[in-house]
Amino acid sequence: MYTIDPRTAAGAEPQTPAAPRLQRLRLVGPAFVAAIAYVDPGNVATNVTAGARYGYLLVWVVVAANLVACLVQYLSAKLGLVTGQSLPEALRDRMPRVGRLAYWAQAELVAVATDLAEVLGGAIALYLLFDLPLLVGGLITGLVSTGLLALQSRRGQRSFERVVIGLLAVIALGFFAGLFVAPPSAAGTANGFIPRFDGADSVLLAAGMLGATVMPHVVYLHSALARDRHGRQEGEQRRRLLSVTKYDVGMAMLVAGAVNLAMLLLAATALQGSESGSLEGVHAAIGDRLGGVIALLFAVGLLASGLASTAVGCYAGAVIMGGLLRRRIPLVIRRVITLIPALAMLAAGADPTRALILSQVVLSFGIPFALVPLVVLTSRRTVMGACANRRPVTVAAALVTVIVIALNLVLIYLTATGAA
């Protein structure tokens, strides 16, 4: 665990102008691990589908969801730094046993839906790159993600963060490359910032995009990442670390948001009007319209997304179980449990791209269960002391939560009536 030298914090040692910037860079990392969850295969499926089907219409959803993610992830990290507890641990201490078990059940369902999306994405990428059967690709994705988690266990969080940041760079390259070949329309992009929908299906996609961006499992995880990296802090060190955390979250969410936007713009520019209803079709269409190199980079980016995000998702599941139930199970057993639904779906021959999109809708239903307690706890002085949210932050976070819940209620209605 790295902490700021108290002498430096007190200003006893002279610093060069570059020292504060270098010190900040040494402290960033937890938010970049969380950011991987914002560029997972579910994002690829929903953003590419939105761009291919509706062009630039839902650009505003990507931007709005990313702004929400910045606020949410900062609050989660702040909870971990100030209290020394993860969000699941903080909830455990304030809930009766029955409520805690029920809460864990829904959080575990979210973790399973998360793993479903990530394993399916890795399997599709391996099929595109090496023509491997989807079931074999799913198994390989699970094995590699287990190796990444073993790295975190044996070499520590910093090593894990470096690997994840490297994979994030590969993901960015994979999805930005196409924009250099087929630049998006500036006017179309600007028009996409105007909030609007175009029928029930666009609402369904928007909910999926929201679920893929503001992912509940990573809300739980970030509080543990910040706590494990820095520990509970007090006084001047805490103030400095909270400042660095804003910097960390801002940079990480900027990268993740740019990648999400690149996915949608790539589809809106190169795939709009195409009949590509799957990621395999998207890959083929990109190859036809932008060339084989861009299609290869797209597949590599998708693979990096699947491998990194499934490791982060499994890590989050362990944080949720350990925090709420005070129980830990061996990594391999947890990996097998969360792999089973994805592998069963692949073995059954289900449409993987449709399953990816629907898994993001499931995630969107889990968001209120993560956001409501996060907003409540970080707003209480009995929990956060002087670091409790100020009123404008509480109002903004509460408004975001209300909008998310309202969108989910609309989605339930559309699904129940068959409109979606």
N, C-alpha and C positions, 0 to 999 in steps of 0.2 A: 504494500500500500504506500502510495506516495503522498506526502503532506508538505505543506509550505514550511520552510524553515522559519521558526519564530523570530529569529534575528532579522531575516529579510522582511517579514511581515511588519516588524516594528520600525523598519527603516534604518537599522543599525549598520547595515553593510551597504556601501555605495554600489549602484548598479549602472551599467551602461544603458543607453537608450534602448538597445535591443533586448536587454534582459527581461523586462516584463513580457514582451511578446514571446520570447523563448519559453518563459515559465508557463505562459498560457498554453502554448502548444504541447508542453509536457503533460498538462492536466486534461487536455481534451481526449475523448475516446469513447466514454460510455454512451453518449448520444449517437455516435456513429454505429455502434452495435445496434441500438434501437432503430436507427434509420434503415437498416437492412430490411426490417419488417415492412417498411413503407415502399420497398421496390421489389416485393416478392412476386412470384408468378401470378398470383391473383390480381395484382396491379396490372401486369402485362395483359391478362385476359380482358379485364374490364376496360382499361384505357384504350387498348387497340380496338376492341369491339365498339366502344363509344365513338372513336375517331372514324372508323370505317363506315359505321352506320349513320352517324349524324354530323360528320365533318367536325367543324370547330364549335358546335353548339354547346358542348359541355366543358369547354376550357375553364369556365368559371368554377365548376365543381372541383377540378383539380387544385386550382388556386385557393379556393375557400377551405378545402379539406387540409391543405398544407399549412395554412395560417392557424387553423384549429389545432393541428398537430404540434406546432411550435408552442402554443400556450399549454396544451395538455402535457407534453413531455417535460417542459420546464417545471410545472407543478409537481409532477411525479418525482423528478430528480430532487426538487427542493424538499419534499417530504422525507426522502431517504437521508439527505444531508442533515436536516434539522433534528429529526427524531431518532436517527440511527435504526429505523425500521423500514422494511419494505411495506408497500400498501397492503398485501395480504396479511402480514404480521400485525399491522395496525388495526385491521378489521377483526382479526382473530381475538384480540384483546378486548373488543367492544361488542362482540356478538355472542348470543347463547349458542350452545352446542348444535341444536337443531338448525338454527339459522345459518350457522357456519357450514354445516354439511350441505345444506341446500345451495348456499352461495358457491361452495367449492364445485358442486355438480355442474352448475351453469358455466363456471369458469373453465372447468375441464372440457366441457362440450366445445367451448370456444377454442381451446388449445387443439382439440382433435380436428376441428374445421380448419384451423390454421395449418396443421401438418398435412391435411388432405391437399390443400392448394399447393403447398410447397413441394411435396413429393410428386404430385402429378406434373408440376412444371418441370422438375428435374427429369422425370421420365420422358416427357415430350421432347425436351432438349436433346437427350441422349439418342432418342429415336431419329431426330432430325440430323444429328451429327454423325451417328454411327449405324443407323438403321437397326438399333437394338429393339427387341420387343418391349412394349411399355412396362410389362410386369418386371422384366429383368432390369430395366432402367430405374424403376421404383426401388428395387432392392439395392441397387448400386448407390442411389441417392441417399437412402437410409444409412448405408454403411459408411459413406464418406462423411455424412453429417455427424455420425458417431465418433469418427476420427477427429473432427474439429472440436467436439465437446471434450474428448480425451485430452486434446492440446490445452484447453482451458483448465482442466483439472490438474494437469501435471506441470504446465509451464506458467500458469497464472493468467490473470485477466488481461494484463498488458499485451502478452503474446497473442492471445485470442483477438484482442482489439486490432492489432496490426494486420492479422490475416483477414479479418472482416473488412477493414478499410481497403486492403488490396483487392478483395473481391468486389467491393463497391465501385472501385475504379474500373474494373473489368465490365461491370454492369453498365456503368455510364458510357463507356466506349461503345459497347454493343448497341445501345439505343440512340446515341447521338450521331453515329456514323452516317445513318441514312439521311439525316437532315442536311448534311453537307452536299449530298448528291441531289436531293430534291428539297430545297428550302421551302418552308411553309409560307403561306400568304400572310403578309403583315396585316392587311385589312381584315382578313378572315379571322386571324388570331385576336385582333383587337375587338372585333364584333363578338367573339366568344366569351368576352368578359361580362357581357350583359346577362344576368341571371334569367333563365327561362327553360321551359321544357317543351317537348314535342310529343305528347301522348304518354300513355301509361308505361310503355316499354322504356322510354327515356328516364322515367322516375325510377324504375327498377334498376336500370344501369347506374343512375346517380347514387342510389342506396348502396349498390355494390362497390362503386368507386369510393364512397365514404367509408364503408367497412374495410376496404383494402388499404385505405390511407390511415385513418385513425383506428388502429388495430388495438382491441382491448387487451390482448395478452402482453403487448409491449408497454402498455400503461402500467401494468403490474410490474413488469420486468425492470423498467428504467429506475424505479425507486431502489431496487436491489443493486443494480449496477452502480449507481452513485454512492450508495452506502458501502458497498464492498470495495470500491476504489478509494474513497476518501474517509470513510468512517463518519461517526457523528462529530460535528464541529461546533465550536463556540467562539464568540467574540469576533475578533478581527479576521481570523482564519476563515470562519464561516462566511463573513461578508465577502471576502475575496473569492472564496470558492463558489458562492452563489453568482458572483459576477462572471467568473470563468464559465460556469454552467450555462449562463445565458449565451455566451460566445459559442460554447460547444454545441448547444441545441440549435442556435441560429445557423451555424455553418452546416451541420448535419442535415437539418431540414431543408436548407437551401439546395443542397446537392440532391436529396431525395425528391424534392418538389420539381427540380429541373429535369430529373430523369423521368418522372411521371408525366410531365408536360411533353417531353420529347416523345414518349410512347404515343400519346394521343395525337400530337402534331404529325408524326411520321405516318400514322394510319390515315389521318385526315388528308394529308398531302398525296400519299402514294397509293392508298388502298380504298379511298372513298368510291362507292359504287361497285366495288368488286364483290364477288360472291363468296369470299373467304369467311366461312362460318366457324373456323377452328384455328388454333395456333399453327397447325400443319399447313392449312390453307393460307394463312398470313405469311408464313415462311416462303411458300411457293410463289405467292403473289409478289413479295418483295424481291425474290430472285428474278422473276419475269420483268419487273418494272425498274428495279434499281441495280440489278446485277448480282452475280453469285457471291462476291466478296461481302457485300452488305448483308445478304441473307446469312452468310456464315457468321458474321459478327453478331447478328440478331440472335442466332442460335447459341452462340457462346455466352452472350449476355444473359439469355434465359437460363442456361445451365448454371452460371455463377449465381444467379438469383435464387434458383432452387436449392443449391448446395448450402449457401450461406444462411438463407432464411429458415431452412428446416432445422439447422443447428440452433439458431437463435430461438426458434419456436419451442424446441424441446427444452432448452434452458429455461424459458419462461414457464413452461409447464411444471418443471421442478421447483421453481420459485413459488408458484401458486400453491402446490401441494405442501411444500415445506412450511410456507407461511401460515396457511389456513389450518392445516391438520397436524403440524409438528411431526410429520412423517416424511421420510425419504426412502425411495426405493432405488436399487442399483440402476445405473444409467442404461445398461443394456436392456433391462426389463422394461424400463419406461420407453425406450426407443422402440421396442417390439410392440408394446401396447398401442402407441400412437401411430405406428406404421400399419397396423392391421386394417383399419377402415380404408385407407388409400389403396393398399394392395388388393383388398377384396373388390374394390370398385374397378381397378384395372383388370383383375381377373374376370370380372363379370362383363367386361366389354362396354362399360358406360362411356358416354361421350365425355372425354376428359376436359375439354374446353368449357362445356356447359356446367360440368361439375365444379370447375374453378370459379365461375361466375356465381353460382349458387352458394358456394362456400363463403364468398365475400358477403353475401346477403346475410348468412347466418352470423358472421362476425359483426355486422352492423347492429344486430339485435343484442349483442353482448356489450356494446359500447356504453349504454346507460348504466349498467351494473358496475362498470369501472369508473365512469366519469362522476356519477352522483357522489359516491363516497370520497373520491379524490377532492372534489370541490368542497364538500362539507368539512373534511378533516383539515385541509390546508387553509380554511377560513377561520378555524377555531383557535383562539389564543391559548386555550387550555392545552392544545396539542402543539402548536407552532410558536407560542410565545410572541416575541416582537416580530417574527418573520411571517405571521399570519397574513393572508392575502389582504390587500387593501380593497376598499369597496368597489372601485372600477373593475379590478381584476375579478372579484367575485361575481359581479353583475355580468361581465363578459362571459365567464365560464358557465354561469347558470343559463345564460341565453343560448349558448352553444348546446348545452345539454337538452334544453327544451326543444330546440330545432331538430336535434337528432331524434329525440323521442317522437316528435310529431311526424317526421319523415318515415319512421318505422311504422307508425300507426297507419299512415297512408299506404305503405307497402303491404301491410297485413290485409287491408281492405281490398287492394287491387289483386292480391294473390287469392283471397277467399272468393272474390267474385269472378275470378278467371280473367280479369282484364289484363293482368301481367303475364 
